[in-house]
Amino acid sequence: MSKKTGNLIVDILSLDHEGHGIARIDGKVTFVDGALAGEQVEINVYRQHAKYNSANAVAIFKASAQRTTPRCQYFGRCGGCSMQHLEPSAQVAAKQRVLEDNLAHIGKVKAEIILPALHGPSWNYRSRARLSARLVDKKGGVLVGFREKRSSYIVDMTSCEILTPDVSALLQPLRELTVQFSNADRIPQIEIAVGEHITVLVFRLLAPWTDDDAVKVRAFAEQHGVQVWEQSKGPETVRPFWPETAPELSYSLPEFGLTMPFKPIDFTQVNVAINRALVSRAMRLLQPQPGERIADLFCGLGNFTLPIATSGADVVGIEGSPELVARARENALHNKLSNAHFAVDNLFEMTPEKFAALGHFDKLLIDPPRSGAIELINALPDSGAPHRIVYVSCDPATLARDAEALCHNKGYRLAAAGVANMFPHTAHVESIALFDR
């Protein structure tokens, strides 16, 4: 470590789970935004904590061979991406290390097989987004986009390299539209949902549109070929505005001959290509067979449930959201699958008694939110438990915690694990694991 113009020059030892470079200053860990492992960089420490520092890289003296030029002109200011400066395949390798480190240090387990990472498009992949909107007089209009790093301010952006091209092209027109509204200062966000046949924009309205506003909305929707929805309060107030009828949002899983309709605020994966690959891998690991009884827990709108049902197995999908369960039932009917059944239940309140009441399952698929599924795992019986579990995770730390419970308390072995690059250029780690007993 040395000093230069009041800043420090440090060697970057590794990357953390958020994609920050890690250096040590007098033995104290320093997380460096914008630095990569193996680099020598000049840093500016912007915050000192008791046990660590936070810093920005301000100059690169020795660059990593894996460093690349960010494609987005807003990278570094926008909080949407954190890893565009790292070559895409190296991003995936870093995520694989995060998964393995979490399994080893938190779960005290090691996968018998490391699955090849699931790759997809690195750019223009994002089919869902929640954009912030704000009237900013100093900018002379309305800003629409993602928030700045470590800030509530919105980036002054007119394009985005991770949104689908048609949505990226809407950013500037949305700014020009929204500033004309009578309630321009009362629209905090615009949610985007891209389907195979329609793109929906959901405007969050803290004050209603006037008749003059409505004329502008209709003209915008017709010019850009989108459907506009409005939301005045909670999710139950989301409704189509213009046109009132349009092709429904949907995505497809061609390998299984499935079409999955959804509403614009339903949870669906943001990366269609990786979702297809992840479902395919989950089915290969689960190996559902006719005559088996399988549970899909945290089933959502049936993203994994219906592919399981196409195998001929009898499948029960359980989810805490009544709205998503209703959508899953509709999707089963839409795809003419009578062997997929659904129930509403809070899986975070699962007990051994409640699990036993569900009846015997040969296999489980678990796809929980970031908080994981520890209550469910603790409720599994010691004897007669499902002999195979496929666990899809959006947080390697809670996967590792749950893996420890499965392997050390419930008699399972971690047969395989790997990552899926659902969110390229971010530090988000999506993974899948196979547990057998």
N, C-alpha and C positions, 0 to 999 in steps of 0.2 A: 504494500500500500504506500502511495506517495501522494503529495498534494500538488495542485495546479490551479492557479487563479482562484483560490479560496475553496475549490472543490477537491474531491479526492479521486485518485486513480486506483482502481481495485481490479483484482482478478475474479472472474465469475466462475464459481466452482460447479454449479448445477442449476437446474430449474426446479421451482416449487410446483405444487399442484395447481396453482393459478397462472403458471407460465411466466412468473417473475424470475429473474436471475438471482442467485444466492451468493453473496460475498460475506466475508468476515472482516470486521473492523475492530481491532484490539479484542478479538475473541467474541465480539457481539455480532449476531446474525443481522445482515442487512439485505432486504428484499429490493431488487433493482428493476423497475419497470423499463422495458425496452432493451434488456440485455440478455444474452444467450450464453449457455455453458461454454467454457473455454475461451471467452473473450476477455480482453483487457479494456476497461472503459473508464471514462471520467464520469463521476456521478455527483448529483446534488442531493443531499439529504434534506427532505422536506418535512419529515416528522420523526421525532425520537421517542420511542417507548421504553419502558423499563427493561424489557428483555430483547427488543429488536428495533431496528431502524427501517424506515421506508424512504426510498430514493428513486430518482429518475436518472436514466442514462442521458448525458448531454453530449458525449462524443465517444466514438469507437476508435480505439487505437489499434487493437488487434481483433479482427472480425472472425467469427465462426465461419467455417466452410458451408454451414447450413443456413447462413443468413441470406435473405433474399429481399428484393425491393418490394415494399407493400404496394399492392395494386390500387388500393383505395386512397384518394387524395385526402381523406379525412382521418386516416389512421393516425393514431397518436392523440387525437382530440376526442374522437368518438368512443364512447364506452361499449359499443356493440361488439367489437373485435379486440383481442389482446395479443394475437399471435401471427398476424400477417407477415411479420418480419422473419418468420421461421418457415423454411421450406415445408410444403404440405406433408410429405412422407415423414419428415422428422417430427412434425406435430403429432402424427399418429404414434410414432415410436415413443415420444414423451408421454402420451396418454397411457400407452401400454405399461410403461414403467410406473406411472402413478397407480394404476390398478394393482400391479404386482407388489409394489411397496405397501399399499394399504392392506392387501391380503396378508402379507408377511408380518407387518408390525402391529396392525390392529386385530386382525383375525387369527394370527399365528397359524396360518394354513398356506399351502402351496398347491397350485393346480397341477394335476398330473400331466395335462396337455395344455399348452398355450395355443389358443385358436388363432388362425390368421386374422388380422384386423379387417373389418369390413370398410371398404372405401367407396366413395361415390364422388359426384361433382364437388369441386372445391369452391366454385363460384356460382352465384345466381341459384342457389339451392333452396332458399328459405321461402316457403309458401305460406307462412303465418308470421305476423308481427304485430306488435302493439306500438304504434307511433305516438309520441307525445306531440302536442300542439300548444303553441303559446303566442299570443299577440305581444310583440316586442316593438315598442315605438321607436327605440333607437336603431332598430334594424329596418324600420320603414314598412313593417308588415307582419305576417304570421310565419313563424318557423314550424316546420313539420319534420320530424325525424327522431333520431335516438338521442339520448342524453349524453352530455360530455362525461369524460372520466372523472370520477370522484366529485360529481357536481349535479345539481338539479337543473342547470342550464341545458338548453337544447342546441345541438350542433347546427350551425348555419350550413345546411347541406342541400344539394339538389339532385343527388344520385346516391345509390348504394350498390356495392358490388356483390353483396350476399343475397339481397332480395331478388326475386325473379325479375327479368328485364322489364316486363310490362308494369310491374309495381314500382320499380325504380324510376321509370319514366313518368310516373304519376306524382312524384314528390313535388316538383315545381308547379304543375297545374293545381295540386291540392293547396299549396301556399297561396296561389293567385285566387283560387275559389274562396278559401276560408276567410281571407281578409275582407271580402265583400259582404260577409254575413252581418246581420244586425247583432248577432250574439257571438261575434268573433272572439271575444274575451271570455266566453263561457263554454268553450269546447276544449277540454283538457287532453283528449286522446282520440285517435282514429285507429280502430283495429282492422287488420287486413286478413282476409282468408281467401286463399286461391284454391279453387277446385279445378277439375278437368274440363268443365264447360262454362264456368262463370267465376268472376272475382267479385267478392263482396267487401264493401267498406262500411264499417259500423262506426258512426259518429256518436261519441258520448256527449250528450247535450245537457248542460246545467240550466239552460234556458231554451225554450222552444224556438223553432224557426218561424219567421213570419211568412206570409203568402209570397212576398217578393223573394225571400230566401229560397222558398220551395221551388220557384220557377228556375232559379240558378242551379239548384241541386238536380232537377230533372234534366236540364240542358247538359250539365256535366256528365251525368250517368249515360245519357244517350250518345254524347260525343265520344266517350272513352269506353263504351261497351261494358260498363260495370253495373252492379246493383248496389244501391245505397240503403243501408239500414240505419235505424236510430235507436238510442238507448237513453232513457231519461233518468232511470234510477238503477235498481239492481238488475241481475240477469233476466228476471222474468219480464222486464219491460223492453227487451230487445225485439224489434219487429221490422219488417220490410217497409221502406219508405217509397222508393222508386227504382225500377218499376215494381209494382206490387206483386207481380208474378214473373218468375224467371226460371231458367234451369236450376235445379237444386245443386248445392255444393256436394261433391263426392270425390273420392279417390278410388283407385282400383288396385287389386292384388291379382295380376294376370295369371301368375303361377297356379292360383287356386280358383280361378274363374269367378272372382268376387268383385262386386261393386259396393262401396261403403258410403252411403249418403251421410251427411252431417250438417249441423247448424253452424253458423259462423263463430259462435263463442264456445262450441264444444271443444274438448281437448282432443287434438289430433297431433301426430308428430309433424314437425316443421319441414322435414327432409324426406320427400316421397321416395326417392331412390334408396336411401339407407333404410327407411321403414320396410320397404319390400325385401331388402336383403336380410334385415333382422328377423322378420317373420319367417322367411325361408330357413334361416339357420335355426331358429327356435323349433320349427317343425322337425328338422333333421335330428336335433338333439333330443326332442321329446319322443319322437317315433310313436305317435298315436296310432292305435290299431282298432279295427272294428271289435266291438265287444267290451272295450275298456271304458271305465268311467273316470273322467278327468275333470279337474276343477281349474278354471282360469280365474285367479283372484286379483282384484283391482282391474277388472276386465274392461272398464271404459265402455266404448260403443261397440266392442266385439272385435277389435283389431287382431287379437290372437284366437279368440273363441271360435270365430267362424272358420278360419283355416283348420283348426282342430276338428271341427264338425265335418269338414269335407272328407276326412279320413274314414268316417263311419263310426268313430268313437262317440259315446254319449258324453256331452260336455255341459258343465254347469258354470256359468259366469256369474261372479259376485262382485258388486261394486257399491260404494256408499252413496253415490249420486243417483237419486231417482230419475233425473232427466237423462243421464247417460244410459241407465238400464232400459228406460223406455226406448231410446234410440237403438240400443243393441237388439231389443226384441223386434223392432221395425226392420232392422237390417237382416236379421235371420229370416223374417218373412219375405223380404225383398229378394233374398238369395235362395228362397225355397228350401231352407234347412230346418227340418222338424226335430233334429236331435240336439239342438242348442237351446238350453234353458237358462233363465236368468233370475237373480234375486237381488234385492237391495239389503245390504247389511254393512254395519260399520266394522270393518276388519281390524281397526285399531282397538277394538274392544273385544276381540276374540278370546275365548276361554276354552279349555279342554272340553268342557261340557257342550258348548255351542258347536265346536268343531265335530265332536262325536255325533251330534244330532244331524249333521249334514250327510251322514252315511259314509261308507268306505269309498275312497278314491284310489285308483291305481297310480295315478301320476298327478302332479301339480304344475301349473305355470303361474309364476308370481311376477307381477309388473307393478311394484309399488311406487309412490312418489318418493321424493328425496329422503323423507324420514324413515324409509325402509319398512320392514315387516316383522319386527322382533316379537310383537305380541302374537302374531299368527304363528310364528315358528315355535314360540314357547308353548303354544296350545297343541302342537302335534303330539299324537300318542307315542309312547315308547315302543309299543308293539302294534302291528297292523297299520303302520303309517305308509303313505305313498312311497313306492320304491324308487321313484325318479322325480326330481324337481328341476325345472328350468327356471332360472331367476334372471329376469331382465331388470337392470338397474340404471338409474340416472345419477347415482352418487356412490363412488367406490368406497367411501368411508363406511356408509351404512351397509353396503353389501358385505364388506369385510367383517363388520360387527355381527351381521346375521350369519355369515359363513362360519364364524367361530362357534355360534350356538348350534348350528346344524351339524358341524363336524365333531365338536367336543362334547355336546350334550345330547344330540339326537341320533348319533350313529351313522351319519352320512359321510361320504368322502367327496372331496372336490375333484371331480373327474376332468373338468375342462373349464377354461375361462378365457375371454378375450374382449377386445373393445370394438365398438362401432363408431365411426367418425360422424356422428349425427350433426355436430355443429362445428364444421371446419373453421379455423382461424379464431376459435375461442378455446378456453381451457376446460370447457364442459366435457366430462368423460361419461359416455354411455357404454355399458358393458353387458355381457351375458355370461352366465355360469351354469354349469351342469353339476348337479349333486345326485349321487346314486347311493343306495344301501342294499 
